[in-house]
Structure formats: C-alpha cells, structure tokens
Amino acid sequence: MAAALPAVPARPPTKTEQVHAWLRGAILTRALPPGEWLNFDALARRHGVSAIPVREAVARLASERLVIIHPHRGAEVAPLDADSVEDVFALLEGLETAPAARVATLATPEDVSALEEKLAELDLAARRGDADAWSRANAAFHLRLAAIARLPLVGDGLRLAFDHWDRIRRHFFRAVPAPRLAEAQ
C-alpha cells in the first residue's frame, strides 16, 4: 500500500486574483455601477499593486463580459439594458435545461434527496418573498444538476450566468415582489 501524499497547502492568491476578486465583487454588487469608468492608476494605488495586476484583472473581467475595454481610452463597467436581461435569460434557459436527460439516467437516490432539499429551500424562500435566498437556492439546485450530469462546462457557464443575473436583478429589480418569486418557482 502506497503512503498517502502530504497535502499541498493552498497557495495565497496572486495580486491579479486579489484585484480581480475585489473588482468582480464590486461590479456584481453595484458598488461599481454600470457605465463606471475604471481608473487603473487609482485602483493600483488602492490595492498597493502596480498597474500590471490591475490590467490583468480587468482583462479577465472583460472575458467575463463584466467590463468593456475601449482601446486607447480605458475600461468601463459593462452597461445593463433590456438586451442584457434577454441575453442572460436565453443563456440560463439553455444551461438550466441541458443536464436534464443525463440527470435522469445518472442520479442516485442520494442525489434525488439532495435535489428535493434544494426544492424545499426554493419553496420556502418563495413563500417568504426572500429574493436573495431564492436566487442562491436556485443557483445551488441547477449547479447540483450539472454536477450530477457530470457537465463541468455547463456548471461553469451557470456560475457566470447566475452572477450576471444577480447583477441585473440588483440593478433593475431591487425588490422582487413575492408573487413574482412564486411565479418563478
């Protein structure tokens, strides 16, 4: 029997990862609102880093469609409009339904129990009118479906789409009435 390998300690996040996480969080929570221009020098000073990690973080955010880079002018937080809503709904519709056939053949009884628990959380959040709890439970439910179906790319797409949806929801729908949650449920 081979000896177990020692656990590899988690490495600390790079400067780029730290700046990316902060900017991403600020964009998703609207601390940096749609249309806000990013000042790379100010961001570098704020985080005590050079401009390189800021540029790298912004490039990652652009690949996630959270930031738009304008050559020779800078970068702005991606705007939100009615097309943004339609885009995210179209993406979610495809990603949320993609795992269904595989889940039907691969789900274990434990998986079914876990999904039933997530559905109960969704029902409770809808009854309470708690849009944040409903959104978290909905994401967890669909991510679990993707995991059961062994579709990691679908899971990655769902995470990104749910982040965009939360940003849209916080921007356009600051208060979601309980009847709308019940309808979504």
Salt bridges, closest charged atoms under 4 A:
GLU17 OE2 - ARG11 NH2 2.75
GLU64 OE2 - HIS20 NE2 2.77
GLU64 OE1 - ARG24 NE 2.53
GLU76 OE2 - HIS70 NE2 2.77
GLU96 OE2 - HIS142 NE2 3.69
ASP111 OD1 - ARG144 NH2 3.01
GLU121 OE2 - LYS118 NZ 3.46
ASP132 OD1 - ARG169 NH1 2.90
ASP156 OD1 - ARG159 NH1 3.23
ASP163 OD2 - ARG24 NH1 2.62
ASP166 OD1 - ARG169 NH2 3.23
GLU183 OE1 - ARG180 NH1 3.43
